[in-house]
Each structure stands twice: as C-alpha cells, then as structure tokens.
Amino acid sequence: MKIVVTGALGHIGSRLIRELPVAFPGCEIVMVDDLSTQRYTSLFRLPDAARYRFLQEDIQSFDLAPVLEGANGLVHLAAITDAASSFDKAEQVEQVNFEGTLRVARQCAVAGVPFLFLSTTSVYGTQSEVVDEECAESELQPQSPYATSKLHAERALEELGRSENLRFITCRFGTIFGVSPGMRFHTAVNKFIWQACQGLPITVWRSALDQRRPYLDLEDAVRAIAFIIERDLFDNRVYNVLTLNATVREIVDAIRAHVSGLDVQLVDARIMNQLSYTVSADRFAAAGFTARGDLRRGVRDTVEWLKNVASRDVRVGI
Ligand SMILES: NC(=O)c1ccc[n+]([C@@H]2O[C@H](COP(=O)([O-])OP(=O)(O)OC[C@H]3O[C@@H](n4cnc5c(N)ncnc54)[C@H](O)[C@@H]3O)[C@@H](O)[C@H]2O)c1
C-alpha cells in the first residue's frame, strides 16, 4: 500500500501519518508539505511500522507524477486553513485551496490515482434545522473566503470526474478537536481550551453560544480516511463526516469539567451569522462508518497536553 499525503505535517496530517500504518502495516507514506506553517515537530519520532518519505514542496508548483507512480490514493490536506484570517488574504487562499487542489487532482486523474479531498461543513449556510449533502444550492452559503475556496474546489472536482475520469471523494469534515503533534489552535474547541488553560476569558462570537454546529474528533477523522482507502470508496460523491453536532455552550461545559473558574466573553467577529443547524452524517453511516469519538474525552486529552503550561487549575483525571 502506498499513500501520498499533501499537507501531511498539519493538525490532521500529523496524526494521520502515525495512524495509517496501524490500518495498513508496512505501508509507504509519501508526505508532501511546504512547511509554510513550520510544523517540523510533526516529523519527529515517526513510527517504524511504515516507510516514510518527506518532500518539502509547494503543491502549486510540484510535479507529483513520480510520487504518484504505484500510489493507491492521495489524501489532499494541503490548504490555507484559518477561516477567520482568510478575509485578509482571500486571493492567496483561493490560489492554494482552489487552484492548488485542481492542480493536484488533475495529476491524480492522469496517473489514475484516487483523490481524497478534504472540504468543510462550513460550506453550509442553511436556514434549515438539519442539512445533508443533497441540500438545495441555496443552502450552500460559505461565510468566509476559506469556505468559499473549498466549495469552488468541490465543484471543479465534479467536473474533473466527468471530463478527465478522476476518481475522487469529497469529505466535508466538521471542525476538528483532539490532539496531534502538529495541532493548531485556530478553531473553536482547541482555541477555547487554550484560552481556558491560559487563564484568559473564552471569547465566543456573540451569535454563536447556542448555535448548533458539527464537530469531528480527530480519532474519527483519521479512521474515516483509512476507512475510505480500505473500502475504495472513491465514488465521486460528497460525504459529511462528523462525530457530533454541539452548541458552544456544550463545548464550554465540557471544558469547565476540567478547568476551574472559566469566564466566557461574547465578542463580535466578521464571520458571524444567525444560523444554527445540524449536519447529517447519515450518508457516511450508510456506507458503513460508525463515529466513535467523544467531545469530553477530546477536551480532556487536550487539557492533559497543556496541563503543565496552564495558569488555571486543571483536572485531567475525570
Ligand atoms: N482542522 C479542521 O477543523 C478542519 C475541518 C474541516 C476541513 N479541514 C481540512 O482538512 C485539511 C487539513 O486541515 P488541518 O487542520 O490539518 O490544517 P493545517 O493548517 O494544520 O495543515 C495544513 C498543512 O498544509 C501545508 N500547506 C499549506 N499550503 C501548502 C502548499 N501550498 N503546499 C504544500 N503544503 C501546504 C501546511 O504547511 C500545513 O502543514 C485542510 O484542507 C482543511 O481545510 C480541516
């Protein structure tokens, strides 16, 4: 088994490259990352159970043809990912997340290698209570340049599937929580835990406290990717992938179980909207995938990693 992973050093990739050899013992993993986010630590102490190769390359210019030879799949994680700051660099985000994705996908089409694309549930902007992959176009309303670039890439992949016989799958991942060697703290759950452990108030967008949104345990995320490769589930469809839908209030409560004396501060943000919705993962469940993740456990694990730099009292043994 040979798997190519772009953006392999990031939050998801750094855990994925350690778990793939559990699912596929002895596999060859080619890691492509331009180190733009400086996650050298993701490469430290990789397990012996796989054959690893790291290539410091930019997906916007790298010729993937030689590494795609004999590959069973390419997992495309490389992207500019911080949605909040994407407003200030919308053009660059579109360039990497849309044009870059197409470039990689086209090379996969030529090489006949299946392409696993990571999109996001933030492409939804629905007024419905529950939304799924079959929703009306009007319910796809990305709220940031980051999410817009992902939706553009989704659409272009559909076209490549038709015109260039690309075999692909699009996974709309919920917001990740959980630990990894290359983890980042931009997104909701991790950012709140960081603030809580540092003794800072948790800053919640004013409109978001009781809004329901989808989240994905990193454990489920990497299991989902292995599941897709193992089942060869490259059926050119879109799948929502998540562990649970939760409100920010529920997340704050999960953090409160481990960190004493939390303050919550409501703030204004550019990506604020009045939308609250539940994302359905029924299609992925029907394909045979069962989510096993757990918000409370994910929060506890992250607090555990931060416990010796925490300035508030933390309890991790619960
Ligand atoms: N983390 C989440 O909550 C979440 C949710 C939904 C979807 N996703 C998607 O999953 C993928 C991985 O997310 P993540 O959280 O691991 O992101 P991340 O930012 O932690 O990792 C992205 C990696 O891509 C690399 N990269 C960026 N531009 C590159 C380029 N031009 N060439 C090569 N490498 C480049 C970075 O150096 C980084 O290591 C992304 O596509 C993201 O949009 C993430």
The ligand as an SDF file (V2000), in Angstrom:
LIG
                    3D

 44 48  0  0  0  0  0  0  0  0999 V2000
   -8.9450   21.2490   11.1950 N   0  0  0  0  0  0  0  0  0  0  0  0
  -10.2460   21.3670   10.9150 C   0  0  0  0  0  0  0  0  0  0  0  0
  -11.0750   21.6990   11.7880 O   0  0  0  0  0  0  0  0  0  0  0  0
  -10.7500   21.0580    9.5120 C   0  0  0  0  0  0  0  0  0  0  0  0
  -12.1200   20.9510    9.3040 C   0  0  0  0  0  0  0  0  0  0  0  0
  -12.6080   20.7090    8.0050 C   0  0  0  0  0  0  0  0  0  0  0  0
  -11.6950   20.5340    6.9630 C   0  0  0  0  0  0  0  0  0  0  0  0
  -10.3690   20.6460    7.1980 N   0  0  0  0  0  0  0  0  0  0  0  0
   -9.4530   20.4980    6.0570 C   0  0  0  0  0  0  0  0  0  0  0  0
   -8.5300   19.4500    6.3310 O   0  0  0  0  0  0  0  0  0  0  0  0
   -7.2660   19.7670    5.7400 C   0  0  0  0  0  0  0  0  0  0  0  0
   -6.1870   19.6840    6.8120 C   0  0  0  0  0  0  0  0  0  0  0  0
   -6.5410   20.5630    7.8820 O   0  0  0  0  0  0  0  0  0  0  0  0
   -5.5500   20.8190    9.0960 P   0  0  0  0  0  0  0  0  0  0  0  0
   -6.3820   21.2700   10.2390 O   0  0  0  0  0  0  0  0  0  0  0  0
   -4.6280   19.6690    9.2590 O   0  0  0  0  0  0  0  0  0  0  0  0
   -4.7650   22.0860    8.5190 O   0  0  0  0  0  0  0  0  0  0  0  0
   -3.3290   22.6440    8.9130 P   0  0  0  0  0  0  0  0  0  0  0  0
   -3.3220   24.0860    8.5830 O   0  0  0  0  0  0  0  0  0  0  0  0
   -2.9710   22.2350   10.2890 O   0  0  0  0  0  0  0  0  0  0  0  0
   -2.3770   21.8530    7.9010 O   0  0  0  0  0  0  0  0  0  0  0  0
   -2.2560   22.2050    6.5430 C   0  0  0  0  0  0  0  0  0  0  0  0
   -0.8510   21.8110    6.0780 C   0  0  0  0  0  0  0  0  0  0  0  0
   -0.7560   22.1530    4.7000 O   0  0  0  0  0  0  0  0  0  0  0  0
    0.5310   22.7180    4.4710 C   0  0  0  0  0  0  0  0  0  0  0  0
    0.4220   23.5790    3.2900 N   0  0  0  0  0  0  0  0  0  0  0  0
   -0.2200   24.7810    3.1910 C   0  0  0  0  0  0  0  0  0  0  0  0
   -0.0730   25.2660    1.9450 N   0  0  0  0  0  0  0  0  0  0  0  0
    0.6550   24.3500    1.2530 C   0  0  0  0  0  0  0  0  0  0  0  0
    1.1550   24.3050   -0.0840 C   0  0  0  0  0  0  0  0  0  0  0  0
    0.9100   25.3000   -0.9390 N   0  0  0  0  0  0  0  0  0  0  0  0
    1.8830   23.2220   -0.4620 N   0  0  0  0  0  0  0  0  0  0  0  0
    2.1410   22.2170    0.4100 C   0  0  0  0  0  0  0  0  0  0  0  0
    1.7090   22.2180    1.6850 N   0  0  0  0  0  0  0  0  0  0  0  0
    0.9870   23.2800    2.0940 C   0  0  0  0  0  0  0  0  0  0  0  0
    0.8560   23.4830    5.7400 C   0  0  0  0  0  0  0  0  0  0  0  0
    2.2650   23.6630    5.9060 O   0  0  0  0  0  0  0  0  0  0  0  0
    0.2460   22.5680    6.8230 C   0  0  0  0  0  0  0  0  0  0  0  0
    1.2040   21.6510    7.3400 O   0  0  0  0  0  0  0  0  0  0  0  0
   -7.3930   21.1520    5.1370 C   0  0  0  0  0  0  0  0  0  0  0  0
   -7.6380   21.0240    3.7600 O   0  0  0  0  0  0  0  0  0  0  0  0
   -8.6050   21.7380    5.8350 C   0  0  0  0  0  0  0  0  0  0  0  0
   -9.2690   22.6740    5.0260 O   0  0  0  0  0  0  0  0  0  0  0  0
   -9.8690   20.8940    8.4460 C   0  0  0  0  0  0  0  0  0  0  0  0
  1  2  1  0
  2  3  2  0
  2  4  1  0
  4  5  1  0
  4 44  2  0
  5  6  2  0
  6  7  1  0
  7  8  2  0
  8  9  1  0
  8 44  1  0
  9 10  1  0
  9 42  1  0
 10 11  1  0
 11 12  1  0
 11 40  1  0
 12 13  1  0
 13 14  1  0
 14 15  2  0
 14 16  1  0
 14 17  1  0
 17 18  1  0
 18 19  2  0
 18 20  1  0
 18 21  1  0
 21 22  1  0
 22 23  1  0
 23 24  1  0
 23 38  1  0
 24 25  1  0
 25 26  1  0
 25 36  1  0
 26 27  1  0
 26 35  1  0
 27 28  2  0
 28 29  1  0
 29 30  1  0
 29 35  2  0
 30 31  1  0
 30 32  2  0
 32 33  1  0
 33 34  2  0
 34 35  1  0
 36 37  1  0
 36 38  1  0
 38 39  1  0
 40 41  1  0
 40 42  1  0
 42 43  1  0
M  CHG  2   8   1  16  -1
M  END
$$$$
